[in-house]
């Protein structure tokens, strides 16, 4: 699907936006159809966008948003947004119309509407092609209520109508001249070294346990189970679906209902690796559907899970606390049974619109984990939906300003250092393994194992100190 913007058009838009960017075409009226649900499905949550109208009189105009399109049924204000004109009757006539400060709302986020700026509308629900054009809404067309039109109006910009041959929406991806984090080596040699490091991993030797436990916690649909499948796929050598992924028809329920410890088997050596990835029920944020509530297990069950009391395959319950007398519960858990590191799996595709109640719940869970002295970090998933360049090739991940902002956001929400937030990209639509995806995900796993060993080393020192104190009393 090719876009109509020329190099000259793009360079002008770069200057107005204030930095060199990469444009990824998300939606095209002639190709995707005049359907508002289709527009939102392709464009929501994608960050900054440029919307371009191609008028039947060869007028080209549009609008820029620094925020994401959304379907929240309300007006929003984006002070850095602007409208623009590129061509007038086929002739170059580049003009920018900035937002008038403190003038109010600038764009509407309704599933029944296509791209909808305050002074530049598109269509409601659907629009059909008439002969060779689409007749779009002319209400408030370049009226100047929110944007400084500098004497221009609908007549001078669009010849008084909004009949278009096409409309396009581009995702604006910013790219830095330098990386925001030290890049990885994106080659087969580094992948093999990284894979061998994890395959040969042994828990901190002085504690004498056989496996490290990594606990995944995150909201429903964040990609916890998909991460298990992804790591399993890397060591299996092909796409894996050991863990069921996706959602349920009832959005109040997580597809994962059991606490499960997954072994990862290295097909090359035919042995299980020395760690287990423990999947847990997703935190359900029912914002806007069931009275803005959070559904998850009780704190007592979380503590039981962290302490290693819950048996493998235990059925987690939202509204009922385990008594501890159920079959398989560990009454006196050892260090082998405990969780040694916790990974918060955060959905990057909606990180800027995550609800306050979900943020509070994540912080509450993090406080419980921290009070236990268990190290924790975060995996930022669905990074391809944040940045189109990363969707095409994850080796762009540390060059993407959009990903950097998302990492900063997660670090702020979770109150953890930025170097404890790791972007990952799970296998979802792919049918074959990709080298760069493998490298990115293995690096995140390696970091989790390093933190787990830090915890085990601390436990070893505490045991030594306790033994010394006991000997001193004797």
C-alpha positions in Angstrom: 0.0 0.0 0.0 1.9 3.1 -1.3 1.3 6.6 0.0 0.9 9.7 -2.0 3.2 12.0 0.0 6.2 13.1 -2.0 9.7 13.6 -0.6 9.2 17.3 -0.7 5.9 17.0 1.2 7.6 14.9 3.9 10.5 17.2 4.3 8.2 20.2 4.8 6.2 18.2 7.5 9.5 17.3 9.2 10.3 21.0 9.5 6.9 21.8 11.0 7.0 18.9 13.4 10.5 20.0 14.4 12.6 16.9 13.7 13.4 14.4 11.1 10.9 11.6 11.2 9.9 8.4 9.4 6.3 8.1 8.1 4.6 4.8 8.1 1.3 4.6 6.2 -1.4 3.2 8.5 -4.7 4.0 6.7 -5.7 4.8 3.2 -9.3 5.7 2.3 -9.3 4.2 -1.2 -7.6 1.0 -0.1 -9.1 0.4 3.4 -12.5 1.8 2.8 -14.5 4.6 4.4 -15.3 2.9 7.7 -14.6 4.5 11.0 -14.1 1.2 12.8 -11.4 0.2 10.3 -9.7 3.6 10.7 -9.6 3.2 14.5 -8.5 -0.4 14.3 -5.5 0.6 12.2 -4.6 4.0 13.8 -5.5 4.0 17.5 -2.7 4.0 20.0 0.0 4.5 17.4 1.4 7.8 18.8 1.9 10.9 16.6 0.2 10.9 13.2 -0.2 13.0 10.1 -3.6 13.0 8.3 -3.6 14.1 4.7 -6.7 15.1 2.6 -6.4 15.0 -1.2 -9.1 17.4 -2.5 -10.6 16.8 -6.0 -9.3 20.3 -7.0 -5.8 19.2 -6.3 -5.8 20.9 -2.9 -3.7 19.0 -0.3 -4.2 19.7 3.4 -4.5 18.0 6.7 -3.5 17.9 10.4 -0.9 16.6 12.8 -1.5 15.1 16.2 1.3 14.4 18.7 -1.1 12.2 20.7 -2.7 8.9 19.6 -6.1 8.6 18.0 -8.4 6.9 20.4 -12.1 5.8 20.7 -12.9 7.2 24.2 -16.0 9.1 23.0 -14.7 12.5 24.2 -12.8 15.6 23.0 -9.2 15.9 23.8 -6.7 18.8 23.6 -3.3 18.4 21.9 -1.5 21.8 22.2 1.2 20.8 19.8 -1.2 19.7 17.0 -1.6 21.8 13.9 -3.4 22.0 10.6 -1.6 22.6 7.3 -1.9 23.1 3.6 0.6 21.8 1.1 -0.9 22.5 -2.3 -3.5 24.9 -3.6 -5.1 23.9 -7.0 -2.1 21.8 -7.7 0.5 24.5 -6.9 2.9 24.3 -3.9 1.6 26.6 -1.1 2.9 25.3 2.2 1.3 26.8 5.2 1.1 25.7 8.8 -1.9 26.7 11.1 -0.9 26.2 14.7 -3.2 25.6 17.7 -4.4 28.8 19.4 -3.2 28.5 23.0 -6.0 27.8 25.6 -8.7 27.6 22.9 -9.9 24.2 24.0 -10.4 20.8 22.5 -8.6 19.9 19.2 -9.7 16.3 18.3 -12.5 13.8 18.8 -12.0 10.2 19.8 -15.2 8.4 18.8 -15.4 5.0 17.2 -18.2 6.3 15.0 -15.9 9.0 13.5 -13.0 8.9 11.1 -10.1 11.4 11.7 -11.8 14.3 13.3 -10.0 17.6 14.1 -11.9 20.5 15.6 -11.6 22.5 12.4 -11.2 19.7 9.9 -13.6 16.7 9.8 -13.7 13.5 7.7 -16.7 11.2 8.0 -19.2 9.6 10.4 -19.4 5.8 10.5 -19.0 5.2 6.8 -18.5 7.1 3.5 -18.9 5.6 0.1 -17.1 6.7 -3.1 -19.3 8.7 -5.5 -17.9 8.3 -9.0 -14.3 9.0 -8.3 -14.4 10.9 -5.0 -15.7 10.8 -1.4 -17.8 13.6 0.0 -16.5 14.3 3.5 -18.0 16.5 6.3 -17.7 20.3 5.8 -18.8 21.3 9.3 -16.4 24.0 10.8 -14.1 23.4 7.8 -11.1 25.7 8.6 -13.2 28.0 10.6 -10.4 29.0 12.9 -12.1 28.2 16.2 -9.0 26.2 17.5 -6.3 26.9 15.0 -4.8 30.2 13.8 -5.7 30.3 10.1 -3.8 33.6 9.5 -6.6 34.9 7.3 -7.1 31.7 5.4 -10.5 29.8 5.3 -12.2 26.9 3.6 -12.5 28.7 0.3 -8.8 29.6 0.0 -7.6 26.2 1.2 -10.1 23.8 -0.2 -12.2 25.8 -2.7 -15.1 25.6 -0.2 -15.6 21.9 -0.2 -14.2 18.7 1.3 -14.6 16.2 -1.6 -11.5 14.1 -1.7 -10.0 11.4 -4.0 -8.2 10.0 -1.0 -7.3 10.4 2.6 -4.2 9.0 4.3 -3.0 8.6 7.9 0.7 8.2 8.6 2.3 7.2 11.8 5.2 9.5 12.7 8.2 7.7 14.0 11.0 9.7 15.4 14.5 8.4 15.1 17.5 9.5 17.1 20.9 10.2 15.7 22.3 8.2 18.6 21.0 5.2 20.5 19.3 5.8 23.9 20.7 2.6 25.2 23.8 0.6 24.3 22.8 -1.4 21.2 23.1 -5.2 21.1 25.0 -7.0 18.4 22.5 -8.1 15.8 24.3 -11.1 14.3 24.3 -14.9 14.5 27.5 -15.0 16.5 26.1 -12.9 19.3 22.9 -14.8 19.3 24.8 -18.1 19.7 26.8 -16.7 22.5 23.7 -15.3 24.3 21.8 -18.6 23.8 24.8 -20.6 25.2 25.0 -18.3 28.2 21.4 -19.0 29.1 21.6 -22.7 28.2 24.6 -23.1 30.5 23.1 -21.0 33.3 23.4 -22.4 36.8 21.8 -20.7 39.9 24.2 -19.1 42.4 26.2 -22.1 43.4 26.5 -21.5 47.2 22.8 -21.8 47.8 22.7 -25.3 46.3 19.4 -25.1 44.5 18.7 -26.7 41.1 16.5 -24.1 39.4 15.7 -20.4 39.5 12.1 -19.3 39.5 11.0 -16.3 37.4 7.5 -15.0 38.1 5.6 -13.1 35.4 3.0 -10.5 36.6 1.0 -8.2 34.3 -2.4 -7.1 33.0 -4.6 -9.3 30.9 -3.3 -9.5 27.3 0.1 -8.0 28.1 2.0 -10.9 26.7 3.0 -13.0 29.7 2.1 -16.3 28.2 3.4 -15.2 24.8 6.8 -14.6 26.4 6.9 -18.1 27.7 6.1 -19.4 24.2 8.7 -17.1 22.7 11.6 -18.3 24.9 10.4 -21.9 24.4 10.5 -21.3 20.6 14.1 -20.0 20.7 15.3 -23.2 22.3 13.0 -25.4 20.3 14.1 -23.9 17.0 10.6 -23.3 15.8 7.4 -21.4 16.7 5.9 -22.8 19.9 2.5 -22.6 21.5 2.9 -24.6 24.7 0.9 -22.0 26.6 -2.6 -20.9 25.4 -2.6 -17.2 24.6 -5.2 -14.6 23.7 -8.3 -13.6 25.7 -11.7 -14.8 26.7 -15.1 -13.6 25.5 -15.7 -12.4 29.1 -13.2 -9.6 29.5 -13.3 -10.0 33.2 -11.4 -13.2 32.9 -7.8 -13.9 32.2 -7.1 -16.8 29.8 -4.5 -17.9 32.3 -6.3 -19.2 35.4 -3.5 -21.4 36.9 -0.2 -20.7 38.5 2.1 -22.7 36.3 5.9 -23.3 36.4 7.1 -23.9 32.8 10.4 -25.7 32.1 12.3 -24.7 29.0 13.9 -27.6 27.2 16.9 -27.1 24.9 16.3 -29.3 21.9 20.0 -29.2 21.0 21.1 -30.8 24.3 17.8 -32.5 25.2 17.8 -31.2 28.7 15.7 -28.8 30.8 17.4 -25.5 31.5 18.1 -24.4 35.1 15.2 -22.0 35.4 11.4 -22.0 35.4 9.2 -19.3 34.0 6.1 -19.0 36.3 3.0 -17.7 34.6 0.2 -16.2 36.7 -3.3 -14.9 36.2 -3.5 -11.5 34.4 -4.7 -8.4 36.2 -8.0 -7.4 34.7 -8.7 -3.7 34.3 -12.4 -3.4 33.5 -12.4 0.3 32.9 -15.5 1.6 31.4 -17.3 -1.7 31.4 -17.7 -3.0 35.0 -17.7 0.1 37.1 -13.9 0.8 36.8 -12.7 -2.1 38.9 -9.6 -4.2 39.0 -9.9 -8.0 39.3 -7.0 -10.0 40.5 -6.0 -12.5 43.2 -5.9 -11.4 46.8 -2.7 -10.1 48.5 -2.5 -13.2 50.6 -2.3 -15.4 47.5 0.3 -13.2 46.0 2.4 -13.6 49.2 1.8 -17.3 49.1 3.0 -17.4 45.5 6.1 -15.4 46.2 7.0 -17.5 49.3 6.7 -20.7 47.2 3.7 -22.2 48.9 1.4 -22.5 45.9 1.8 -25.8 44.1 2.4 -26.0 40.4 -0.9 -25.9 38.3 -2.8 -24.3 41.2 -6.1 -22.8 40.1 -6.0 -19.1 41.0 -9.2 -17.6 42.3 -10.1 -13.9 42.2 -12.7 -13.8 45.0 -11.4 -16.5 47.3 -8.2 -16.8 49.3 -6.5 -20.1 49.4 -6.7 -21.7 52.8 -3.3 -23.3 52.4 -4.7 -26.7 53.2 -5.4 -27.6 49.6 -3.6 -30.6 48.1 0.0 -29.8 47.1 0.4 -26.6 49.1 3.9 -26.4 50.5 3.7 -25.8 54.3 7.4 -25.2 54.8 8.8 -23.8 51.6 12.6 -23.7 51.0 14.6 -21.3 49.0 14.2 -23.7 46.0 10.4 -23.1 46.2 10.4 -19.3 46.4 10.2 -16.8 43.6 13.7 -15.4 43.0 12.8 -12.5 40.6 9.6 -10.9 39.5 9.0 -9.6 36.0 6.2 -7.0 35.4 5.0 -7.5 31.9 3.6 -4.2 30.6 1.6 -3.7 27.4 3.5 -1.0 25.5 0.6 -0.4 23.0 -1.6 1.4 25.6 1.1 2.6 28.0 0.0 6.3 27.6 -3.7 5.5 28.3 -3.4 3.0 31.1 -6.0 3.6 33.8 -5.1 5.1 37.2 -6.6 2.1 39.0 -4.3 -0.3 37.1 -1.3 1.9 37.9 -2.3 1.8 41.6 -2.6 -2.0 41.5 0.8 -2.5 39.8 2.4 -0.2 42.4 0.7 -2.1 45.2 1.9 -5.4 43.9 5.4 -4.0 43.4 5.5 -2.8 47.0 4.6 -6.3 48.2 7.4 -7.8 46.0 9.9 -5.1 47.2 9.0 -5.7 50.9 9.9 -9.3 50.4 13.3 -8.2 49.1 12.7 -9.9 45.7 14.3 -8.1 42.8 12.0 -7.0 40.0 12.2 -5.5 36.5 9.7 -4.8 33.7 9.4 -6.2 30.1 7.8 -3.7 27.7 5.8 -5.8 25.2 4.0 -5.0 21.9 6.7 -2.6 20.9 5.9 -2.9 17.2 2.6 -1.1 17.9 4.6 1.8 19.4 7.0 2.2 16.5 6.5 1.0 12.9 10.3 0.8 12.3 10.6 -1.6 15.2 7.7 -3.6 13.8 9.7 -4.1 10.6 13.0 -4.8 12.4 13.5 -4.9 16.1 17.2 -3.9 15.7 15.8 -0.3 15.5 14.5 -0.6 19.1 17.3 1.4 20.7 17.1 4.1 18.0 13.4 4.8 18.5 12.4 7.8 20.5 8.9 6.4 20.8 10.2 3.3 22.5 12.5 5.4 24.7 9.4 7.4 25.9 7.5 4.2 26.6 10.5 2.9 28.7 10.5 6.2 30.6 6.8 5.9 31.2 7.1 2.4 32.6 10.0 3.3 34.8 7.9 6.2 36.2 4.8 4.1 36.8 6.7 1.3 38.5 9.3 3.6 40.2 12.2 1.5 39.0 15.4 2.5 37.2 15.2 2.8 33.4 17.9 0.2 33.1 15.4 -2.3 34.7 12.9 -1.9 31.8 13.5 -4.1 28.8 11.7 -4.0 25.5 10.7 -7.4 24.1 8.8 -8.6 21.0 6.9 -11.8 21.4 6.1 -14.1 18.5 2.5 -13.5 17.5 1.9 -13.2 13.8 5.2 -14.7 12.7 5.4 -18.3 11.4 9.2 -18.5 11.4 11.9 -17.4 13.9 13.7 -14.1 13.4 17.3 -13.6 14.6 16.8 -10.1 15.9 13.7 -11.0 17.9 15.5 -13.9 19.4 18.4 -11.7 20.5 16.2 -9.0 22.0 14.1 -11.5 24.1 17.1 -13.6 25.2 18.9 -10.4 26.4 15.8 -9.6 28.6 15.7 -13.1 30.0 19.5 -12.9 30.7 18.9 -9.7 32.7 16.2 -11.4 34.7 18.5 -14.3 35.6 21.2 -11.9 36.7 18.8 -10.2 39.1 17.7 -13.7 40.4 21.3 -14.5 41.1 21.7 -11.3 43.0 18.8 -12.3 45.2 20.2 -15.8 45.7 23.6 -14.3 46.7 21.9 -12.1 49.2 20.1 -15.1 50.7 23.4 -16.9 50.9 25.0 -14.1 52.8 22.0 -13.8 55.2 22.3 -17.5 55.9 26.0 -17.2 56.6 25.4 -14.2 59.0 22.7 -16.1 60.8 25.0 -19.1 61.2 27.8 -17.0 62.5 25.5 -15.3 65.1 24.3 -18.7 66.2 27.8 -20.0 66.6 28.8 -16.9 68.6 26.0 -17.6 71.1 27.1 -21.2 71.5 
